[in-house]
Amino acid sequence: MGEFEPQILAYCCDFCAFAAADLAGAMRLQYSPNVKIIRLPCTGKVDAIHLMRAFEDSADGVFVAGCLEGQCHYLEGNIRAKKRVEYVKKLLAEIGIEPERVEMFNLSSAMGGKFVEIAEEMTERIKKLGPTYINRKKEPVQL
């Protein structure tokens, strides 16, 4: 069997994190193809159920990337997202899944290089952790 290739889902706000990922592409910066981006109007729209469902649907890691704190285009969406990520970390720990599999990041639209660093950091982190116990016997689905 080959090396474990994690499935990582990235919930990105349209104004900052998705724009940073787009900038990374325009700059021809490469990051792991294991990271699949879901574009959102605001990270405040991410609910705990979305994060938990990602694991149920074969994701090995999830990150939420929003605007810099205090600079959310919807005022407090990224603050709400941060609280939800912390809540999901607690839920994961309670069911025996490493809470390090989910993380919140803040960046501006001009931080294409930072987006690449985040994607690579999460990929390496999840590779070290291995697949979640709920995904060890499942075939990965196409995200």
N, CA, C and O atoms as CSV, one atom per row, in Angstrom:
chain,resi,resn,atom,element,x,y,z
A,1,MET,N,N,0.844,-1.184,0.000
A,1,MET,CA,C,0.000,0.000,0.000
A,1,MET,C,C,0.888,1.246,0.000
A,1,MET,O,O,1.927,1.263,0.661
A,2,GLY,N,N,0.489,2.288,-0.735
A,2,GLY,CA,C,1.289,3.506,-0.851
A,2,GLY,C,C,1.191,4.380,0.374
A,2,GLY,O,O,0.508,4.053,1.345
A,3,GLU,N,N,1.883,5.492,0.310
A,3,GLU,CA,C,1.872,6.460,1.400
A,3,GLU,C,C,0.478,7.047,1.556
A,3,GLU,O,O,-0.221,7.293,0.574
A,4,PHE,N,N,0.090,7.265,2.792
A,4,PHE,CA,C,-1.214,7.845,3.103
A,4,PHE,C,C,-1.327,9.249,2.516
A,4,PHE,O,O,-0.484,10.109,2.773
A,5,GLU,N,N,-2.363,9.470,1.737
A,5,GLU,CA,C,-2.649,10.791,1.165
A,5,GLU,C,C,-3.940,11.298,1.789
A,5,GLU,O,O,-5.020,10.809,1.457
A,6,PRO,N,N,-3.843,12.270,2.686
A,6,PRO,CA,C,-5.038,12.736,3.387
A,6,PRO,C,C,-5.980,13.539,2.494
A,6,PRO,O,O,-5.562,14.169,1.523
A,7,GLN,N,N,-7.241,13.496,2.846
A,7,GLN,CA,C,-8.252,14.345,2.219
A,7,GLN,C,C,-8.495,15.508,3.181
A,7,GLN,O,O,-8.912,15.302,4.321
A,8,ILE,N,N,-8.233,16.720,2.718
A,8,ILE,CA,C,-8.366,17.905,3.577
A,8,ILE,C,C,-9.352,18.865,2.933
A,8,ILE,O,O,-9.242,19.196,1.753
A,9,LEU,N,N,-10.301,19.299,3.719
A,9,LEU,CA,C,-11.321,20.226,3.253
A,9,LEU,C,C,-11.040,21.599,3.837
A,9,LEU,O,O,-10.807,21.732,5.038
A,10,ALA,N,N,-11.060,22.613,2.993
A,10,ALA,CA,C,-10.800,23.993,3.430
A,10,ALA,C,C,-12.037,24.843,3.161
A,10,ALA,O,O,-12.427,25.043,2.011
A,11,TYR,N,N,-12.649,25.339,4.232
A,11,TYR,CA,C,-13.766,26.268,4.111
A,11,TYR,C,C,-13.169,27.673,4.093
A,11,TYR,O,O,-12.616,28.122,5.098
A,12,CYS,N,N,-13.275,28.367,2.966
A,12,CYS,CA,C,-12.619,29.667,2.788
A,12,CYS,C,C,-13.624,30.771,2.495
A,12,CYS,O,O,-14.523,30.609,1.670
A,13,CYS,N,N,-13.458,31.893,3.179
A,13,CYS,CA,C,-14.316,33.037,2.899
A,13,CYS,C,C,-13.933,33.624,1.541
A,13,CYS,O,O,-12.770,33.600,1.138
A,14,ASP,N,N,-14.923,34.139,0.862
A,14,ASP,CA,C,-14.744,34.671,-0.481
A,14,ASP,C,C,-13.804,35.868,-0.523
A,14,ASP,O,O,-12.967,35.969,-1.420
A,15,PHE,N,N,-13.934,36.764,0.431
A,15,PHE,CA,C,-13.204,38.034,0.388
A,15,PHE,C,C,-11.715,37.903,0.685
A,15,PHE,O,O,-10.902,38.601,0.077
A,16,CYS,N,N,-11.350,37.026,1.603
A,16,CYS,CA,C,-9.947,36.974,2.012
A,16,CYS,C,C,-9.271,35.644,1.694
A,16,CYS,O,O,-8.367,35.601,0.860
A,17,ALA,N,N,-9.684,34.574,2.335
A,17,ALA,CA,C,-8.975,33.305,2.177
A,17,ALA,C,C,-9.070,32.754,0.762
A,17,ALA,O,O,-8.069,32.292,0.213
A,18,PHE,N,N,-10.259,32.794,0.161
A,18,PHE,CA,C,-10.379,32.303,-1.210
A,18,PHE,C,C,-9.586,33.194,-2.158
A,18,PHE,O,O,-8.943,32.708,-3.089
A,19,ALA,N,N,-9.635,34.502,-1.914
A,19,ALA,CA,C,-8.845,35.430,-2.734
A,19,ALA,C,C,-7.352,35.164,-2.564
A,19,ALA,O,O,-6.590,35.288,-3.523
A,20,ALA,N,N,-6.928,34.800,-1.357
A,20,ALA,CA,C,-5.518,34.466,-1.121
A,20,ALA,C,C,-5.144,33.187,-1.875
A,20,ALA,O,O,-4.058,33.103,-2.449
A,21,ALA,N,N,-6.038,32.193,-1.877
A,21,ALA,CA,C,-5.784,30.960,-2.623
A,21,ALA,C,C,-5.713,31.265,-4.120
A,21,ALA,O,O,-4.879,30.707,-4.834
A,22,ASP,N,N,-6.585,32.143,-4.585
A,22,ASP,CA,C,-6.579,32.551,-5.989
A,22,ASP,C,C,-5.275,33.275,-6.327
A,22,ASP,O,O,-4.692,33.054,-7.389
A,23,LEU,N,N,-4.826,34.134,-5.423
A,23,LEU,CA,C,-3.567,34.850,-5.615
A,23,LEU,C,C,-2.405,33.861,-5.678
A,23,LEU,O,O,-1.499,34.012,-6.498
A,24,ALA,N,N,-2.434,32.854,-4.814
A,24,ALA,CA,C,-1.382,31.839,-4.837
A,24,ALA,C,C,-1.325,31.173,-6.208
A,24,ALA,O,O,-0.245,30.915,-6.739
A,25,GLY,N,N,-2.485,30.902,-6.769
A,25,GLY,CA,C,-2.529,30.312,-8.102
A,25,GLY,C,C,-1.990,31.262,-9.166
A,25,GLY,O,O,-1.250,30.853,-10.061
A,26,ALA,N,N,-2.368,32.533,-9.060
A,26,ALA,CA,C,-1.887,33.530,-10.018
A,26,ALA,C,C,-0.367,33.696,-9.923
A,26,ALA,O,O,0.297,33.992,-10.916
A,27,MET,N,N,0.170,33.503,-8.723
A,27,MET,CA,C,1.613,33.610,-8.504
A,27,MET,C,C,2.333,32.294,-8.851
A,27,MET,O,O,3.554,32.189,-8.733
A,28,ARG,N,N,1.554,31.308,-9.275
A,28,ARG,CA,C,2.070,29.980,-9.611
A,28,ARG,C,C,2.707,29.271,-8.413
A,28,ARG,O,O,3.633,28.475,-8.568
A,29,LEU,N,N,2.201,29.570,-7.231
A,29,LEU,CA,C,2.650,28.870,-6.027
A,29,LEU,C,C,1.852,27.574,-5.937
A,29,LEU,O,O,0.644,27.566,-6.176
A,30,GLN,N,N,2.513,26.501,-5.599
A,30,GLN,CA,C,1.831,25.218,-5.548
A,30,GLN,C,C,1.662,24.750,-4.116
A,30,GLN,O,O,2.525,24.961,-3.263
A,31,TYR,N,N,0.532,24.112,-3.875
A,31,TYR,CA,C,0.286,23.486,-2.578
A,31,TYR,C,C,-0.342,22.123,-2.841
A,31,TYR,O,O,-0.716,21.802,-3.969
A,32,SER,N,N,-0.447,21.354,-1.816
A,32,SER,CA,C,-0.900,19.978,-1.922
A,32,SER,C,C,-2.257,19.865,-2.628
A,32,SER,O,O,-3.189,20.602,-2.305
A,33,PRO,N,N,-2.364,18.951,-3.582
A,33,PRO,CA,C,-3.661,18.723,-4.229
A,33,PRO,C,C,-4.649,18.012,-3.309
A,33,PRO,O,O,-5.805,17.804,-3.677
A,34,ASN,N,N,-4.196,17.642,-2.121
A,34,ASN,CA,C,-5.069,16.998,-1.139
A,34,ASN,C,C,-6.062,17.992,-0.540
A,34,ASN,O,O,-7.067,17.587,0.043
A,35,VAL,N,N,-5.787,19.284,-0.679
A,35,VAL,CA,C,-6.640,20.323,-0.103
A,35,VAL,C,C,-7.715,20.701,-1.110
A,35,VAL,O,O,-7.418,21.158,-2.214
A,36,LYS,N,N,-8.952,20.506,-0.720
A,36,LYS,CA,C,-10.108,20.861,-1.547
A,36,LYS,C,C,-10.790,22.068,-0.911
A,36,LYS,O,O,-11.109,22.056,0.278
A,37,ILE,N,N,-11.010,23.101,-1.705
A,37,ILE,CA,C,-11.558,24.360,-1.187
A,37,ILE,C,C,-13.066,24.436,-1.411
A,37,ILE,O,O,-13.575,24.132,-2.490
A,38,ILE,N,N,-13.756,24.849,-0.362
A,38,ILE,CA,C,-15.171,25.191,-0.461
A,38,ILE,C,C,-15.259,26.696,-0.216
A,38,ILE,O,O,-14.894,27.186,0.853
A,39,ARG,N,N,-15.740,27.406,-1.207
A,39,ARG,CA,C,-15.833,28.871,-1.161
A,39,ARG,C,C,-17.136,29.284,-0.496
A,39,ARG,O,O,-18.220,28.840,-0.875
A,40,LEU,N,N,-17.003,30.148,0.509
A,40,LEU,CA,C,-18.156,30.639,1.265
A,40,LEU,C,C,-18.212,32.158,1.210
A,40,LEU,O,O,-17.173,32.800,1.055
A,41,PRO,N,N,-19.394,32.750,1.333
A,41,PRO,CA,C,-19.451,34.210,1.412
A,41,PRO,C,C,-18.741,34.716,2.673
A,41,PRO,O,O,-18.153,35.798,2.677
A,42,CYS,N,N,-18.808,33.910,3.748
A,42,CYS,CA,C,-18.195,34.279,5.031
A,42,CYS,C,C,-18.022,33.005,5.849
A,42,CYS,O,O,-18.863,32.107,5.789
A,43,THR,N,N,-16.942,32.923,6.607
A,43,THR,CA,C,-16.742,31.738,7.455
A,43,THR,C,C,-17.785,31.663,8.561
A,43,THR,O,O,-17.970,30.610,9.171
A,44,GLY,N,N,-18.462,32.769,8.821
A,44,GLY,CA,C,-19.552,32.761,9.801
A,44,GLY,C,C,-20.681,31.830,9.392
A,44,GLY,O,O,-21.524,31.480,10.218
A,45,LYS,N,N,-20.710,31.422,8.122
A,45,LYS,CA,C,-21.737,30.499,7.635
A,45,LYS,C,C,-21.403,29.042,7.949
A,45,LYS,O,O,-22.262,28.172,7.805
A,46,VAL,N,N,-20.179,28.762,8.372
A,46,VAL,CA,C,-19.795,27.391,8.697
A,46,VAL,C,C,-20.366,27.038,10.062
A,46,VAL,O,O,-20.124,27.731,11.050
A,47,ASP,N,N,-21.118,25.964,10.100
A,47,ASP,CA,C,-21.693,25.493,11.351
A,47,ASP,C,C,-20.917,24.261,11.810
A,47,ASP,O,O,-20.233,23.623,11.009
A,48,ALA,N,N,-21.018,23.934,13.058
A,48,ALA,CA,C,-20.329,22.762,13.605
A,48,ALA,C,C,-20.728,21.492,12.858
A,48,ALA,O,O,-19.899,20.603,12.663
A,49,ILE,N,N,-21.977,21.402,12.444
A,49,ILE,CA,C,-22.438,20.197,11.738
A,49,ILE,C,C,-21.708,20.025,10.407
A,49,ILE,O,O,-21.450,18.896,9.989
A,50,HIS,N,N,-21.369,21.140,9.729
A,50,HIS,CA,C,-20.628,21.054,8.473
A,50,HIS,C,C,-19.231,20.476,8.719
A,50,HIS,O,O,-18.748,19.637,7.959
A,51,LEU,N,N,-18.603,20.934,9.779
A,51,LEU,CA,C,-17.252,20.474,10.101
A,51,LEU,C,C,-17.263,18.997,10.489
A,51,LEU,O,O,-16.396,18.236,10.059
A,52,MET,N,N,-18.231,18.595,11.291
A,52,MET,CA,C,-18.320,17.196,11.708
A,52,MET,C,C,-18.697,16.298,10.527
A,52,MET,O,O,-18.181,15.188,10.398
A,53,ARG,N,N,-19.591,16.777,9.674
A,53,ARG,CA,C,-20.021,15.990,8.509
A,53,ARG,C,C,-18.853,15.749,7.551
A,53,ARG,O,O,-18.790,14.708,6.897
A,54,ALA,N,N,-17.938,16.701,7.469
A,54,ALA,CA,C,-16.769,16.530,6.598
A,54,ALA,C,C,-15.984,15.278,7.000
A,54,ALA,O,O,-15.525,14.526,6.141
A,55,PHE,N,N,-15.835,15.059,8.306
A,55,PHE,CA,C,-15.123,13.864,8.778
A,55,PHE,C,C,-15.919,12.603,8.455
A,55,PHE,O,O,-15.353,11.587,8.052
A,56,GLU,N,N,-17.214,12.678,8.632
A,56,GLU,CA,C,-18.079,11.542,8.317
A,56,GLU,C,C,-17.999,11.187,6.830
A,56,GLU,O,O,-18.110,10.020,6.457
A,57,ASP,N,N,-17.806,12.195,5.994
A,57,ASP,CA,C,-17.746,11.997,4.544
A,57,ASP,C,C,-16.326,11.792,4.029
A,57,ASP,O,O,-16.049,12.084,2.865
A,58,SER,N,N,-15.428,11.299,4.863
A,58,SER,CA,C,-14.079,10.864,4.494
A,58,SER,C,C,-12.979,11.909,4.558
A,58,SER,O,O,-11.859,11.616,4.139
A,59,ALA,N,N,-13.233,13.100,5.053
A,59,ALA,CA,C,-12.136,14.049,5.229
A,59,ALA,C,C,-11.279,13.585,6.405
A,59,ALA,O,O,-11.793,13.081,7.403
A,60,ASP,N,N,-9.971,13.762,6.271
A,60,ASP,CA,C,-9.048,13.433,7.356
A,60,ASP,C,C,-8.676,14.677,8.156
A,60,ASP,O,O,-8.206,14.581,9.290
A,61,GLY,N,N,-8.890,15.841,7.555
A,61,GLY,CA,C,-8.601,17.112,8.199
A,61,GLY,C,C,-9.469,18.197,7.586
A,61,GLY,O,O,-9.892,18.102,6.434
A,62,VAL,N,N,-9.725,19.228,8.375
A,62,VAL,CA,C,-10.562,20.342,7.929
A,62,VAL,C,C,-9.963,21.629,8.464
A,62,VAL,O,O,-9.550,21.697,9.621
A,63,PHE,N,N,-9.916,22.652,7.615
A,63,PHE,CA,C,-9.576,23.962,8.154
A,63,PHE,C,C,-10.520,25.017,7.626
A,63,PHE,O,O,-11.061,24.922,6.525
A,64,VAL,N,N,-10.693,26.019,8.455
A,64,VAL,CA,C,-11.535,27.164,8.132
A,64,VAL,C,C,-10.594,28.350,8.019
A,64,VAL,O,O,-9.806,28.611,8.928
A,65,ALA,N,N,-10.672,29.064,6.911
A,65,ALA,CA,C,-9.791,30.209,6.697
A,65,ALA,C,C,-10.645,31.438,6.402
A,65,ALA,O,O,-11.405,31.472,5.434
A,66,GLY,N,N,-10.503,32.436,7.253
A,66,GLY,CA,C,-11.306,33.642,7.110
A,66,GLY,C,C,-10.461,34.895,7.139
A,66,GLY,O,O,-9.231,34.848,7.141
A,67,CYS,N,N,-11.158,36.016,7.163
A,67,CYS,CA,C,-10.510,37.320,7.200
A,67,CYS,C,C,-9.698,37.477,8.490
A,67,CYS,O,O,-9.888,36.743,9.459
A,68,LEU,N,N,-8.805,38.441,8.470
A,68,LEU,CA,C,-8.059,38.767,9.683
A,68,LEU,C,C,-9.046,39.197,10.765
A,68,LEU,O,O,-10.064,39.825,10.473
A,69,GLU,N,N,-8.738,38.856,12.008
A,69,GLU,CA,C,-9.644,39.242,13.095
A,69,GLU,C,C,-9.816,40.749,13.128
A,69,GLU,O,O,-8.848,41.504,13.035
A,70,GLY,N,N,-11.059,41.170,13.260
A,70,GLY,CA,C,-11.371,42.595,13.274
A,70,GLY,C,C,-11.577,43.178,11.888
A,70,GLY,O,O,-11.912,44.355,11.758
A,71,GLN,N,N,-11.381,42.367,10.841
A,71,GLN,CA,C,-11.525,42.870,9.480
A,71,GLN,C,C,-12.521,42.061,8.651
A,71,GLN,O,O,-12.462,42.080,7.421
A,72,CYS,N,N,-13.420,41.361,9.305
A,72,CYS,CA,C,-14.424,40.564,8.608
A,72,CYS,C,C,-15.373,41.492,7.846
A,72,CYS,O,O,-15.840,42.494,8.388
A,73,HIS,N,N,-15.651,41.156,6.607
A,73,HIS,CA,C,-16.554,41.959,5.792
A,73,HIS,C,C,-17.995,41.889,6.308
A,73,HIS,O,O,-18.816,42.750,5.993
A,74,TYR,N,N,-18.291,40.862,7.099
A,74,TYR,CA,C,-19.606,40.727,7.719
A,74,TYR,C,C,-19.518,40.956,9.227
A,74,TYR,O,O,-20.298,40.401,10.002
A,75,LEU,N,N,-18.568,41.772,9.620
A,75,LEU,CA,C,-18.337,42.248,10.983
A,75,LEU,C,C,-17.771,41.195,11.933
A,75,LEU,O,O,-16.637,41.339,12.390
A,76,GLU,N,N,-18.526,40.141,12.242
A,76,GLU,CA,C,-18.073,39.175,13.246
A,76,GLU,C,C,-18.136,37.730,12.788
A,76,GLU,O,O,-18.075,36.820,13.615
A,77,GLY,N,N,-18.256,37.501,11.498
A,77,GLY,CA,C,-18.376,36.135,10.994
A,77,GLY,C,C,-17.187,35.268,11.352
A,77,GLY,O,O,-17.352,34.109,11.730
A,78,ASN,N,N,-15.981,35.824,11.234
A,78,ASN,CA,C,-14.797,35.017,11.533
A,78,ASN,C,C,-14.673,34.725,13.026
A,78,ASN,O,O,-14.100,33.706,13.412
A,79,ILE,N,N,-15.199,35.601,13.857
A,79,ILE,CA,C,-15.191,35.348,15.313
A,79,ILE,C,C,-16.141,34.191,15.631
A,79,ILE,O,O,-15.814,33.317,16.433
A,80,ARG,N,N,-17.325,34.188,14.995
A,80,ARG,CA,C,-18.270,33.075,15.185
A,80,ARG,C,C,-17.652,31.766,14.696
A,80,ARG,O,O,-17.789,30.729,15.346
A,81,ALA,N,N,-16.975,31.817,13.557
A,81,ALA,CA,C,-16.336,30.611,13.015
A,81,ALA,C,C,-15.268,30.085,13.966
A,81,ALA,O,O,-15.160,28.877,14.177
A,82,LYS,N,N,-14.488,30.979,14.534
A,82,LYS,CA,C,-13.432,30.570,15.475
A,82,LYS,C,C,-14.032,29.840,16.674
A,82,LYS,O,O,-13.496,28.825,17.120
A,83,LYS,N,N,-15.144,30.357,17.194
A,83,LYS,CA,C,-15.813,29.713,18.329
A,83,LYS,C,C,-16.337,28.332,17.934
A,83,LYS,O,O,-16.261,27.387,18.719
A,84,ARG,N,N,-16.863,28.221,16.728
A,84,ARG,CA,C,-17.380,26.930,16.269
A,84,ARG,C,C,-16.257,25.918,16.075
A,84,ARG,O,O,-16.427,24.737,16.379
A,85,VAL,N,N,-15.125,26.366,15.575
A,85,VAL,CA,C,-13.978,25.469,15.411
A,85,VAL,C,C,-13.522,24.967,16.779
A,85,VAL,O,O,-13.220,23.783,16.932
A,86,GLU,N,N,-13.470,25.842,17.764
A,86,GLU,CA,C,-13.087,25.424,19.117
A,86,GLU,C,C,-14.088,24.415,19.685
A,86,GLU,O,O,-13.698,23.459,20.355
A,87,TYR,N,N,-15.369,24.630,19.417
A,87,TYR,CA,C,-16.405,23.703,19.865
A,87,TYR,C,C,-16.219,22.327,19.210
A,87,TYR,O,O,-16.332,21.297,19.875
A,88,VAL,N,N,-15.935,22.318,17.905
A,88,VAL,CA,C,-15.738,21.058,17.180
A,88,VAL,C,C,-14.498,20.336,17.685
A,88,VAL,O,O,-14.484,19.106,17.737
A,89,LYS,N,N,-13.458,21.072,18.056
A,89,LYS,CA,C,-12.262,20.441,18.636
A,89,LYS,C,C,-12.654,19.649,19.888
A,89,LYS,O,O,-12.193,18.526,20.092
A,90,LYS,N,N,-13.507,20.246,20.717
A,90,LYS,CA,C,-13.960,19.558,21.933
A,90,LYS,C,C,-14.789,18.324,21.589
A,90,LYS,O,O,-14.620,17.268,22.198
A,91,LEU,N,N,-15.688,18.461,20.608
A,91,LEU,CA,C,-16.500,17.316,20.193
A,91,LEU,C,C,-15.631,16.176,19.671
A,91,LEU,O,O,-15.845,15.016,20.022
A,92,LEU,N,N,-14.656,16.507,18.836
A,92,LEU,CA,C,-13.771,15.482,18.289
A,92,LEU,C,C,-13.033,14.741,19.403
A,92,LEU,O,O,-12.930,13.514,19.383
A,93,ALA,N,N,-12.523,15.496,20.370
A,93,ALA,CA,C,-11.811,14.873,21.491
A,93,ALA,C,C,-12.728,13.915,22.253
A,93,ALA,O,O,-12.296,12.848,22.689
A,94,GLU,N,N,-13.995,14.301,22.409
A,94,GLU,CA,C,-14.951,13.465,23.137
A,94,GLU,C,C,-15.227,12.142,22.427
A,94,GLU,O,O,-15.519,11.140,23.080
A,95,ILE,N,N,-15.139,12.130,21.097
A,95,ILE,CA,C,-15.426,10.886,20.367
A,95,ILE,C,C,-14.158,10.144,19.937
A,95,ILE,O,O,-14.218,9.187,19.165
A,96,GLY,N,N,-13.021,10.596,20.443
A,96,GLY,CA,C,-11.778,9.878,20.205
A,96,GLY,C,C,-11.032,10.240,18.935
A,96,GLY,O,O,-10.195,9.468,18.466
A,97,ILE,N,N,-11.323,11.397,18.377
A,97,ILE,CA,C,-10.607,11.874,17.188
A,97,ILE,C,C,-9.738,13.053,17.609
A,97,ILE,O,O,-10.171,13.910,18.379
A,98,GLU,N,N,-8.522,13.091,17.104
A,98,GLU,CA,C,-7.582,14.143,17.475
A,98,GLU,C,C,-8.133,15.524,17.111
A,98,GLU,O,O,-8.487,15.760,15.956
A,99,PRO,N,N,-8.210,16.439,18.087
A,99,PRO,CA,C,-8.739,17.773,17.805
A,99,PRO,C,C,-7.847,18.593,16.868
A,99,PRO,O,O,-8.287,19.597,16.309
A,100,GLU,N,N,-6.596,18.163,16.702
A,100,GLU,CA,C,-5.679,18.872,15.801
A,100,GLU,C,C,-6.080,18.723,14.340
A,100,GLU,O,O,-5.491,19.365,13.470
A,101,ARG,N,N,-7.059,17.895,14.062
A,101,ARG,CA,C,-7.513,17.678,12.687
A,101,ARG,C,C,-8.353,18.833,12.161
A,101,ARG,O,O,-8.623,18.905,10.962
A,102,VAL,N,N,-8.766,19.728,13.035
A,102,VAL,CA,C,-9.546,20.892,12.607
A,102,VAL,C,C,-8.866,22.146,13.136
A,102,VAL,O,O,-8.388,22.174,14.271
A,103,GLU,N,N,-8.825,23.187,12.303
A,103,GLU,CA,C,-8.111,24.416,12.690
A,103,GLU,C,C,-8.738,25.621,12.006
A,103,GLU,O,O,-9.361,25.514,10.950
A,104,MET,N,N,-8.551,26.773,12.645
A,104,MET,CA,C,-9.013,28.060,12.104
A,104,MET,C,C,-7.790,28.906,11.799
A,104,MET,O,O,-6.858,28.973,12.601
A,105,PHE,N,N,-7.793,29.553,10.639
A,105,PHE,CA,C,-6.718,30.460,10.244
A,105,PHE,C,C,-7.323,31.778,9.778
A,105,PHE,O,O,-8.436,31.813,9.253
A,106,ASN,N,N,-6.582,32.853,9.975
A,106,ASN,CA,C,-7.005,34.174,9.525
A,106,ASN,C,C,-5.943,34.750,8.611
A,106,ASN,O,O,-4.757,34.738,8.937
A,107,LEU,N,N,-6.376,35.258,7.456
A,107,LEU,CA,C,-5.432,35.863,6.529
A,107,LEU,C,C,-6.153,36.880,5.649
A,107,LEU,O,O,-7.380,36.888,5.559
A,108,SER,N,N,-5.377,37.721,5.012
A,108,SER,CA,C,-5.957,38.720,4.112
A,108,SER,C,C,-5.855,38.219,2.679
A,108,SER,O,O,-5.193,37.220,2.397
A,109,SER,N,N,-6.520,38.927,1.789
A,109,SER,CA,C,-6.524,38.521,0.380
A,109,SER,C,C,-5.140,38.634,-0.264
A,109,SER,O,O,-4.887,38.014,-1.297
A,110,ALA,N,N,-4.251,39.414,0.332
A,110,ALA,CA,C,-2.906,39.608,-0.211
A,110,ALA,C,C,-1.909,38.556,0.276
A,110,ALA,O,O,-0.721,38.641,-0.035
A,111,MET,N,N,-2.377,37.572,1.032
A,111,MET,CA,C,-1.486,36.595,1.650
A,111,MET,C,C,-1.509,35.243,0.932
A,111,MET,O,O,-1.754,34.207,1.550
A,112,GLY,N,N,-1.254,35.265,-0.369
A,112,GLY,CA,C,-1.225,34.031,-1.150
A,112,GLY,C,C,-0.181,33.055,-0.645
A,112,GLY,O,O,-0.441,31.854,-0.556
A,113,GLY,N,N,0.993,33.559,-0.313
A,113,GLY,CA,C,2.056,32.712,0.227
A,113,GLY,C,C,1.660,32.082,1.550
A,113,GLY,O,O,1.981,30.923,1.812
A,114,LYS,N,N,0.968,32.837,2.378
A,114,LYS,CA,C,0.510,32.327,3.673
A,114,LYS,C,C,-0.522,31.214,3.472
A,114,LYS,O,O,-0.533,30.235,4.219
A,115,PHE,N,N,-1.390,31.364,2.462
A,115,PHE,CA,C,-2.360,30.301,2.193
A,115,PHE,C,C,-1.633,28.996,1.852
A,115,PHE,O,O,-2.010,27.926,2.329
A,116,VAL,N,N,-0.605,29.093,1.037
A,116,VAL,CA,C,0.183,27.908,0.671
A,116,VAL,C,C,0.811,27.289,1.916
A,116,VAL,O,O,0.799,26.068,2.072
A,117,GLU,N,N,1.364,28.125,2.809
A,117,GLU,CA,C,1.953,27.626,4.061
A,117,GLU,C,C,0.910,26.886,4.892
A,117,GLU,O,O,1.192,25.820,5.439
A,118,ILE,N,N,-0.284,27.443,4.986
A,118,ILE,CA,C,-1.361,26.817,5.761
A,118,ILE,C,C,-1.739,25.467,5.159
A,118,ILE,O,O,-1.881,24.479,5.880
A,119,ALA,N,N,-1.902,25.428,3.841
A,119,ALA,CA,C,-2.275,24.183,3.166
A,119,ALA,C,C,-1.207,23.114,3.391
A,119,ALA,O,O,-1.529,21.954,3.650
A,120,GLU,N,N,0.055,23.505,3.291
A,120,GLU,CA,C,1.142,22.541,3.497
A,120,GLU,C,C,1.247,22.112,4.956
A,120,GLU,O,O,1.496,20.942,5.248
A,121,GLU,N,N,1.057,23.064,5.872
A,121,GLU,CA,C,1.088,22.736,7.305
A,121,GLU,C,C,0.004,21.725,7.650
A,121,GLU,O,O,0.265,20.748,8.351
A,122,MET,N,N,-1.208,21.955,7.161
A,122,MET,CA,C,-2.301,21.033,7.456
A,122,MET,C,C,-2.064,19.666,6.807
A,122,MET,O,O,-2.369,18.637,7.410
A,123,THR,N,N,-1.536,19.646,5.610
A,123,THR,CA,C,-1.255,18.378,4.937
A,123,THR,C,C,-0.240,17.568,5.737
A,123,THR,O,O,-0.439,16.375,5.964
A,124,GLU,N,N,0.842,18.206,6.161
A,124,GLU,CA,C,1.872,17.496,6.940
A,124,GLU,C,C,1.325,17.044,8.292
A,124,GLU,O,O,1.610,15.936,8.745
A,125,ARG,N,N,0.543,17.906,8.929
A,125,ARG,CA,C,-0.044,17.558,10.231
A,125,ARG,C,C,-0.919,16.314,10.111
A,125,ARG,O,O,-0.818,15.395,10.925
A,126,ILE,N,N,-1.768,16.289,9.101
A,126,ILE,CA,C,-2.687,15.170,8.942
A,126,ILE,C,C,-1.955,13.905,8.495
A,126,ILE,O,O,-2.339,12.803,8.886
A,127,LYS,N,N,-0.920,14.047,7.692
A,127,LYS,CA,C,-0.120,12.875,7.304
A,127,LYS,C,C,0.484,12.219,8.536
A,127,LYS,O,O,0.520,10.992,8.638
A,128,LYS,N,N,0.964,13.042,9.480
A,128,LYS,CA,C,1.555,12.498,10.711
A,128,LYS,C,C,0.500,11.792,11.559
A,128,LYS,O,O,0.785,10.768,12.181
A,129,LEU,N,N,-0.718,12.336,11.585
A,129,LEU,CA,C,-1.790,11.739,12.381
A,129,LEU,C,C,-2.352,10.477,11.738
A,129,LEU,O,O,-2.852,9.596,12.437
A,130,GLY,N,N,-2.274,10.383,10.420
A,130,GLY,CA,C,-2.850,9.243,9.707
A,130,GLY,C,C,-4.343,9.427,9.513
A,130,GLY,O,O,-4.911,10.446,9.906
A,131,PRO,N,N,-4.981,8.425,8.899
A,131,PRO,CA,C,-6.427,8.550,8.670
A,131,PRO,C,C,-7.196,8.485,9.991
A,131,PRO,O,O,-6.730,7.889,10.962
A,132,THR,N,N,-8.367,9.100,10.013
A,132,THR,CA,C,-9.208,9.004,11.206
A,132,THR,C,C,-9.703,7.573,11.328
A,132,THR,O,O,-9.766,6.850,10.334
A,133,TYR,N,N,-10.048,7.165,12.518
A,133,TYR,CA,C,-10.489,5.783,12.697
A,133,TYR,C,C,-11.770,5.507,11.917
A,133,TYR,O,O,-12.014,4.362,11.536
A,134,ILE,N,N,-12.592,6.523,11.669
A,134,ILE,CA,C,-13.820,6.278,10.905
A,134,ILE,C,C,-13.538,6.133,9.413
A,134,ILE,O,O,-14.378,5.621,8.673
A,135,ASN,N,N,-12.360,6.581,8.962
A,135,ASN,CA,C,-12.026,6.493,7.542
A,135,ASN,C,C,-11.057,5.367,7.218
A,135,ASN,O,O,-10.766,5.142,6.043
A,136,ARG,N,N,-10.556,4.664,8.199
A,136,ARG,CA,C,-9.542,3.636,7.935
A,136,ARG,C,C,-10.058,2.509,7.058
A,136,ARG,O,O,-9.294,1.911,6.300
A,137,LYS,N,N,-11.344,2.215,7.155
A,137,LYS,CA,C,-11.893,1.113,6.364
A,137,LYS,C,C,-12.746,1.599,5.215
A,137,LYS,O,O,-13.298,0.787,4.472
A,138,LYS,N,N,-12.868,2.905,5.051
A,138,LYS,CA,C,-13.673,3.471,3.972
A,138,LYS,C,C,-12.803,3.815,2.775
A,138,LYS,O,O,-11.624,4.141,2.918
A,139,GLU,N,N,-13.388,3.740,1.620
A,139,GLU,CA,C,-12.729,4.267,0.420
A,139,GLU,C,C,-13.010,5.757,0.389
A,139,GLU,O,O,-14.149,6.163,0.620
A,140,PRO,N,N,-12.011,6.589,0.112
A,140,PRO,CA,C,-12.253,8.022,0.075
A,140,PRO,C,C,-13.205,8.401,-1.047
A,140,PRO,O,O,-13.148,7.842,-2.142
A,141,VAL,N,N,-14.075,9.350,-0.765
A,141,VAL,CA,C,-14.996,9.851,-1.780
A,141,VAL,C,C,-14.366,11.063,-2.439
A,141,VAL,O,O,-13.503,11.718,-1.856
A,142,GLN,N,N,-14.788,11.352,-3.627
A,142,GLN,CA,C,-14.296,12.538,-4.328
A,142,GLN,C,C,-14.989,13.759,-3.757
A,142,GLN,O,O,-16.213,13.866,-3.822
A,143,LEU,N,N,-14.225,14.673,-3.203
A,143,LEU,CA,C,-14.800,15.899,-2.625
A,143,LEU,C,C,-14.940,16.947,-3.686
A,143,LEU,O,O,-15.405,18.051,-3.405
